[in-house]
Amino acid sequence: MNRELVEQGMRNLQQSIILQLEEADGIGKFGTDVWNHHEKGGGITRVIRSGRVIEKGGVNFSAVGGMLTEKAAKALEMETRSFFATGVSIVLHPSNPHVPIIHMNVRYFEGDDRKYWFGGGIDLTPHYIVAKDASWFHSTLKTVCDKWNPEFYTRFKDWADEYFYLPHRQETRGIGGIFFDRLSENSVDLSKDEIAGFVFDVGNSFAPIYTTLMAKYGNMEFDADEKKWQLLRRGRYAEFNLAIDRGTKFGLETGGRTESILMSLPADASWEYNFEPKTGSEEEKTLKLLRKGIDWVAGLS
């Protein structure tokens, strides 16, 4: 599969996800912002605001090229500084605290020496962790992974646990999911077309997963304390994206479009000094589950 086919696949994926999300939300519509990269290519930023379920979110497509900075090329271990990259990146922040935050990214990167790799992942950040939902979410991802390689889920689940982690808080961002990077014929026992098939299967799993959760919890009642907790958890989400996320750093370092890169941040978030949840509360239970290594497929005992 050449870069043109990968790029078209990413365009189609963006449009498919948007149509499914708009139907599930029922009110919110995605605006369209077409932009050009300062060197080559560009993207389409699609942002939704004030929907019935989705308070703020974006489903972004980009296909850009140019020259990497020396720092970026070194970080990517590239022998050449010329690059092409395309992908779809999504973050959705719901208005209801019982609907989780979700993130997905699928991407393709290629140097002018034709060295390439795919990367991506999908992870879920519930404000309140429900064990049955976590088990269902991870089982769904495992099914996608097992289709291509029975070792993928465990490998990529562990990778997500390590990646989506706030060391300064000593907690995971949520219940994780899968994360993978630099997948090529040199790193996995699949052809380039097969790797692309896996990556697009991950991408196509996104909308059915999230629309199911939107339907399940979008109309659930909540109170002021639960909304306060949601804003505090959004603060943790913002901390990760600004301080740790490699994609955010890469985008800014390579002259990416700032508005699109920071689309992942919530409309509102809060930080309260030394907040401690009440003993035995649902908030405390959630905090205790924000740790690595939980076998969500097997479920909590």
RAURQUI-V763520 format. One record per residue. RES is the residue in one small letter. PSI is psi in whole degrees, -180 to 180 (999 if undefined). BURIAL is 1 if it has 24 or more other ideal C-beta (glycine too) atoms within 12 Angstrom, else 0. D_CENTER is the distance of its C-alpha to the mean C-alpha in Angstrom with 2 decimals. Layout:
# RAURQUI-V763520
res,psi,burial,d_center
RES,PSI,BURIAL,D_CENTER
RES,PSI,BURIAL,D_CENTER
This chain:
# RAURQUI-V763520
res,psi,burial,d_center
m,121,1,23.93
n,174,0,24.43
r,-32,1,22.17
e,-40,0,23.46
l,-37,0,22.46
v,-45,1,18.93
e,-44,1,18.67
q,-37,0,20.21
g,-39,1,17.92
m,-39,1,14.86
r,-46,1,16.97
n,-39,0,17.85
l,-45,1,14.37
q,-48,1,13.49
q,-40,0,16.79
s,-45,1,16.60
i,-43,1,13.45
i,-45,1,15.05
l,-41,0,18.31
q,-38,1,17.09
l,-42,1,15.34
e,-40,1,18.49
e,-42,0,20.72
a,-36,1,19.12
d,-42,1,19.18
g,-24,0,22.71
i,-50,0,23.20
g,144,1,20.35
k,145,0,20.27
f,126,1,18.00
g,166,0,19.91
t,127,0,20.06
d,104,0,20.24
v,131,0,21.26
w,158,1,21.49
n,138,0,23.05
h,150,1,22.11
h,-16,0,25.01
e,-62,0,25.86
k,138,0,24.85
g,-155,1,22.71
g,-151,1,20.29
g,179,1,17.69
i,111,1,17.23
t,123,1,15.29
r,112,1,15.23
v,138,1,15.07
i,140,1,16.20
r,143,0,18.26
s,45,0,20.41
g,-179,1,19.80
r,-41,1,21.32
v,-42,1,18.18
i,115,1,15.49
e,-44,1,16.77
k,139,1,14.50
g,168,1,11.48
g,145,1,10.81
v,101,1,10.27
n,140,1,11.26
f,142,1,13.22
s,151,1,15.08
a,102,1,17.81
v,161,1,19.56
g,174,1,22.18
g,-151,1,24.63
m,129,0,25.66
l,149,1,23.64
t,161,0,25.12
e,-39,0,27.01
k,-44,0,24.65
a,-41,1,21.53
a,-40,1,23.55
k,-42,0,24.68
a,-33,0,21.27
l,0,1,20.22
e,42,0,23.65
m,134,1,24.60
e,-25,0,28.31
t,156,0,27.96
r,-6,0,26.41
s,136,0,26.04
f,161,1,22.63
f,137,1,20.78
a,139,1,17.03
t,153,1,15.23
g,177,1,11.83
v,132,1,9.54
s,134,1,6.60
i,135,1,5.70
v,132,1,5.97
l,127,1,8.95
h,115,1,11.59
p,161,1,14.45
s,-30,1,18.04
n,127,1,19.10
p,-17,1,18.46
h,-7,1,18.58
v,131,1,15.51
p,159,1,12.31
i,144,1,9.39
i,148,1,6.26
h,142,1,2.57
m,146,1,2.62
n,133,1,4.85
v,136,1,8.44
r,159,1,11.24
y,137,1,14.95
f,138,1,17.22
e,137,1,21.00
g,169,1,23.94
d,-6,0,27.33
d,9,0,28.67
r,8,0,26.46
k,132,0,24.58
y,165,1,21.11
w,158,1,17.95
f,153,1,14.74
g,174,1,11.47
g,-163,1,7.92
g,168,1,6.16
i,132,1,4.75
d,156,1,5.69
l,136,1,7.98
t,85,1,9.88
p,142,1,13.26
h,-33,1,15.87
y,119,1,18.33
i,125,1,17.71
v,116,1,19.55
a,-41,0,20.34
k,-38,0,20.95
d,-41,1,17.60
a,-42,1,15.91
s,-43,0,18.30
w,-45,0,17.67
f,-50,1,13.87
h,-36,1,14.44
s,-37,1,17.47
t,-45,1,15.71
l,-37,1,13.37
k,-40,1,16.60
t,-42,0,18.44
v,-46,1,16.18
c,-45,1,16.56
d,-27,0,20.25
k,-31,0,21.10
w,-34,1,20.71
n,124,1,21.55
p,-12,0,22.46
e,-12,0,21.37
f,-47,1,17.75
y,-52,1,16.39
t,-42,0,18.21
r,-48,1,17.50
f,-25,1,13.74
k,-45,1,13.60
d,-38,0,15.76
w,-42,1,13.72
a,-41,1,10.65
d,-40,1,13.36
e,-38,1,14.63
y,-49,1,11.65
f,64,1,10.03
y,135,1,13.59
l,96,1,15.62
p,-31,0,18.97
h,-15,0,20.83
r,-14,0,20.16
q,47,0,20.35
e,151,1,17.63
t,160,1,14.20
r,-31,1,11.44
g,-134,1,11.62
i,11,1,12.43
g,-149,1,9.97
g,-122,1,9.40
i,150,1,9.61
f,136,1,9.08
f,154,1,11.59
d,155,1,13.13
r,41,1,16.48
l,123,1,17.25
s,177,1,20.63
e,-19,0,24.00
n,-16,0,24.93
s,-21,0,22.31
v,155,1,22.14
d,59,0,24.99
l,155,1,23.74
s,169,0,24.76
k,-42,1,22.66
d,-37,0,22.76
e,-40,0,21.73
i,-43,1,18.69
a,-40,1,17.73
g,-43,1,18.49
f,-47,1,16.20
v,-43,1,13.20
f,-29,1,14.09
d,-41,1,14.68
v,-47,1,11.13
g,-42,1,10.23
n,-13,1,13.16
s,-16,1,12.32
f,-57,1,9.58
a,-44,1,12.29
p,-37,1,14.84
i,-52,1,12.79
y,-36,1,11.89
t,-30,1,15.29
t,-44,1,17.01
l,-35,1,15.77
m,-45,1,16.63
a,-35,0,20.04
k,-38,1,20.63
y,-5,1,20.06
g,-28,1,20.04
n,9,0,23.80
m,138,0,24.23
e,150,0,26.45
f,161,0,25.50
d,-178,0,27.61
a,-37,0,27.62
d,-39,0,26.89
e,-36,1,23.73
k,-40,1,22.61
k,-43,0,23.54
w,-40,1,21.43
q,-43,1,18.37
l,-36,1,19.01
l,-40,1,19.47
r,-33,1,16.16
r,-34,1,14.54
g,-42,1,16.58
r,-40,1,15.06
y,-43,1,11.53
a,-38,1,13.18
e,-45,1,14.98
f,-49,1,12.13
n,-35,1,10.62
l,-32,0,14.24
a,-24,0,15.87
i,-39,0,13.77
d,124,1,10.62
r,-33,1,12.11
g,-41,1,10.26
t,-46,1,11.68
k,-44,0,14.94
f,-45,1,15.25
g,-43,1,14.81
l,-38,0,17.42
e,-26,0,19.67
t,15,1,19.91
g,27,0,20.86
g,171,1,17.78
r,114,1,17.90
t,-45,0,17.42
e,-40,0,16.86
s,-39,1,13.93
i,-43,1,12.38
l,9,1,13.02
m,-25,1,11.96
s,-14,1,9.07
l,145,1,12.06
p,160,1,13.73
a,-37,1,17.14
d,143,0,18.86
a,166,1,18.50
s,159,0,21.30
w,126,0,22.64
e,132,0,25.76
y,124,0,27.91
n,44,0,28.12
f,133,0,26.82
e,120,0,27.91
p,158,0,27.19
k,143,0,30.27
t,129,0,31.44
g,0,0,30.55
s,165,0,28.19
e,-31,1,24.95
e,-44,1,23.27
e,-41,0,24.98
k,-40,0,24.06
t,-45,1,20.34
l,-38,1,20.76
k,-18,0,22.65
l,1,1,19.85
l,71,1,17.31
r,160,1,18.37
k,159,1,17.72
g,7,0,19.38
i,132,1,19.56
d,87,0,20.28
w,-30,1,18.48
v,-45,1,19.80
a,-28,0,23.30
g,164,0,22.74
l,139,0,24.25
s,999,0,28.02
